[in-house]
Amino acid sequence: MKLTSRCEYAMLALVHLGRQMTEELVSVDEIARAQKIPPKFLEQIMLALKRAKYVRSCKGRQGGYQLAKAADKITLAEIVRLFDGAIAPTESVSKYFYEPTPIEQEDQLVQVFREIRDWAAQKLETTTIGDVL
């Protein structure tokens, strides 16, 4: 598993929104400045998060984004899978994104990578945005 910039920026945006103490909407520009994310890139990321129902938005002068779910209900695994797909280090050991790979020739190698997948998945599935606030 290697996280893309899109995934990392999505997590940073969610953490930023999770730190807001009020129900106020936060603009893309404010999130971009605070988290050092290119604003145009962040707009695309926020649209993906909105489509997946992790954030909600309101347009207009006072518009912006806020979490659509509580921060402690959004797992890191959900965000990784949304933006990057498989958590597994190779597709042949992925539970949700299986694809055959050459490594399947050696059962012991497959077992090692399954163990890595299971540890990473367990950690990401039990860690929420709220946990990292």
N, C-alpha and C positions, 0 to 999 in steps of 0.2 A: 504494500500500500504506500502510495506517495500522494500527498495532498497537493492539489492544484492551488494556484493563487485564488481562483474563484472560491474554492472551499474555505481557505484560510480567511479571506475577506468576509465571507458570509458569517463565519463564526465571530469575527471581530465586530461586525455590525450587530449581530444578535446580542453579544455581550454588552455593547454600548447601549442598545435599547433596553436590555435587562437592568441596567444601572439607573434608569430613569425612575425617579421616585413618584412622579405624577403621571397622570393619564395624558399628558401633553404629547402632541405629535412632534417627531424629530425629523428635520429635513435631511435629505440626502447630503446636502452640502455640509451640514453640521457633523454628520457621521463621518463623512469623507475627511474633513479637516481633523477631527478628533482621532481618527484611526489611521490617518495617512493612506487613504485609499483613493485612487483616481476616480473622480466623481462620475464620469460616463460609464466606467466599468461597474461602479457600485450601483448605478441605476439598473443595469441589466441583472445584477445579482439580486437586488431588492424585488424586481419583477418575478424572478424565479421563486424567491421566498414567499411572495404574495400568492402566486399560483398554487404553491404547496401548502398554503394556509398557516404559515409560521408568523407572518406579519400581516397587518392590515394597513390601509393607507387612506388618505383623504387628499384630494387635489385642491389647488388654490393657494392663495397667498399665505394662509396660516396652515397649509397642508403639511403632510409628512407621513412618517411611519411610526407604528408602535407594535409591540408584540401582540399577536392574536392568541397566543397560548401563554400560560405562565412559564417563566424561565425554567422552573424545575420540572416542566413537562416536555421539554425539548432536549432530546439526547444528542450527544455528539455523533453517534452512529447514524442517526436520521439525516443529519446534515452532510456527513461524508457520503452516504449512499445517494443523496439527492444530487450532489455536485460531481462526485468522483466514482460512483458505482461501488464495486466490490471493495470490501475491507481486506479481503484475503491478499496475501503477497503474490499469488499466482491464480489465474482463473480456474485452474483445474481443482483447486481446493475450496472454491467459493461456494457458499450455500445458495446464494441468490443469483449469481452471475456466472454460472459454470460454463466453461469452454474447455475443450481438450487442449492439453499442452504437452510438450515433449517430456517433462518431468514425470509424467504418469508411468513411465517405464520402470521407475524405481520406487517400490512401495515405501521403503524407509525414508526417502526424501519427501514423498508425499505426506507421510506421517509427521515429519518435522514441521512442514509448512501448514498442516492442519492445526498443530498445536499453537503455532504462531498466530494463525487466524483466530483460533478460539480465545486466546489470551487477549488479543487486540479487540475483538468483537465484544468480549465480556466487559472490558474496561470502557470502551466507547458507549456501549449500551447502558451502562450503569452510571455514567457521568453525564450530567445535564449542564445546560448553560447556567442554570442557577448555582450549580456546584462550583463553577469557576468565577463567579462574581465576587 
